[in-house]
């Protein structure tokens, strides 16, 4: 893997170094982990949006409710 240089201000560099040290990691390892975590958050956000769109389709919440014992997701149940 080729190395690269990213220019950031010294305050940000110091913050990354402090966080990495507190976690027992190098800055390189911390930033690699942070990138993976951020990618996962983006994917989770897209999946959440797709799930919310799906459960608004007619009959989906009722089918879920029937299958999972009254635990309809993200919808208001009729009283």
KOLLUM-882786 format. One record per residue (C-alpha): x, y, z; residue in one letter. Coordinates in steps of 0.2 Angstrom, whole numbers, padded with zeros to 4 digits. Layout:
{c1 X, c2 Y, c3 Z, residu A}
...
END
This chain:
{c1 0000, c2 0000, c3 0000, residu X}
{c1 0007, c2 0017, c3 -0005, residu X}
{c1 0008, c2 0031, c3 0008, residu X}
{c1 0001, c2 0048, c3 0005, residu X}
{c1 0001, c2 0064, c3 0014, residu X}
{c1 -0014, c2 0074, c3 0020, residu X}
{c1 -0012, c2 0092, c3 0025, residu X}
{c1 -0022, c2 0097, c3 0041, residu X}
{c1 -0019, c2 0110, c3 0054, residu X}
{c1 -0009, c2 0105, c3 0069, residu X}
{c1 -0023, c2 0107, c3 0081, residu X}
{c1 -0033, c2 0093, c3 0071, residu X}
{c1 -0017, c2 0083, c3 0070, residu X}
{c1 -0015, c2 0084, c3 0089, residu X}
{c1 -0033, c2 0079, c3 0092, residu X}
{c1 -0032, c2 0064, c3 0081, residu X}
{c1 -0016, c2 0059, c3 0090, residu X}
{c1 -0024, c2 0061, c3 0107, residu X}
{c1 -0039, c2 0051, c3 0102, residu X}
{c1 -0028, c2 0037, c3 0094, residu X}
{c1 -0017, c2 0037, c3 0110, residu X}
{c1 -0032, c2 0035, c3 0121, residu X}
{c1 -0037, c2 0020, c3 0111, residu X}
{c1 -0020, c2 0012, c3 0111, residu X}
{c1 -0018, c2 0015, c3 0092, residu X}
{c1 -0007, c2 0024, c3 0080, residu X}
{c1 -0015, c2 0038, c3 0071, residu X}
{c1 -0013, c2 0028, c3 0055, residu X}
{c1 -0023, c2 0014, c3 0062, residu X}
{c1 -0036, c2 0026, c3 0070, residu X}
{c1 -0039, c2 0035, c3 0054, residu X}
{c1 -0041, c2 0018, c3 0045, residu X}
{c1 -0054, c2 0012, c3 0058, residu X}
{c1 -0063, c2 0029, c3 0057, residu X}
{c1 -0064, c2 0028, c3 0038, residu X}
{c1 -0072, c2 0011, c3 0040, residu X}
{c1 -0084, c2 0017, c3 0053, residu X}
{c1 -0090, c2 0032, c3 0043, residu X}
{c1 -0092, c2 0021, c3 0028, residu X}
{c1 -0103, c2 0009, c3 0038, residu X}
{c1 -0113, c2 0024, c3 0045, residu X}
{c1 -0117, c2 0030, c3 0027, residu X}
{c1 -0122, c2 0012, c3 0022, residu X}
{c1 -0133, c2 0011, c3 0038, residu X}
{c1 -0141, c2 0028, c3 0034, residu X}
{c1 -0146, c2 0022, c3 0016, residu X}
{c1 -0152, c2 0005, c3 0023, residu X}
{c1 -0163, c2 0015, c3 0036, residu X}
{c1 -0170, c2 0026, c3 0023, residu X}
{c1 -0174, c2 0011, c3 0012, residu X}
{c1 -0182, c2 0002, c3 0027, residu X}
{c1 -0193, c2 0017, c3 0031, residu X}
{c1 -0199, c2 0019, c3 0013, residu X}
{c1 -0203, c2 0000, c3 0013, residu X}
{c1 -0214, c2 0000, c3 0029, residu X}
{c1 -0224, c2 0014, c3 0022, residu X}
{c1 -0231, c2 0004, c3 0008, residu X}
{c1 -0249, c2 -0002, c3 0011, residu X}
{c1 -0250, c2 -0018, c3 0020, residu X}
{c1 -0232, c2 -0020, c3 0025, residu X}
{c1 -0234, c2 -0014, c3 0043, residu X}
{c1 -0249, c2 -0025, c3 0045, residu X}
{c1 -0239, c2 -0040, c3 0039, residu X}
{c1 -0225, c2 -0036, c3 0050, residu X}
{c1 -0236, c2 -0034, c3 0064, residu X}
{c1 -0244, c2 -0051, c3 0061, residu X}
{c1 -0228, c2 -0060, c3 0059, residu X}
{c1 -0219, c2 -0052, c3 0074, residu X}
{c1 -0233, c2 -0051, c3 0087, residu X}
{c1 -0239, c2 -0033, c3 0087, residu X}
{c1 -0222, c2 -0025, c3 0085, residu X}
{c1 -0226, c2 -0014, c3 0069, residu X}
{c1 -0210, c2 -0003, c3 0065, residu X}
{c1 -0210, c2 0015, c3 0063, residu X}
{c1 -0229, c2 0017, c3 0060, residu X}
{c1 -0243, c2 0023, c3 0071, residu X}
{c1 -0256, c2 0010, c3 0074, residu X}
{c1 -0274, c2 0013, c3 0072, residu X}
{c1 -0282, c2 0014, c3 0090, residu X}
END
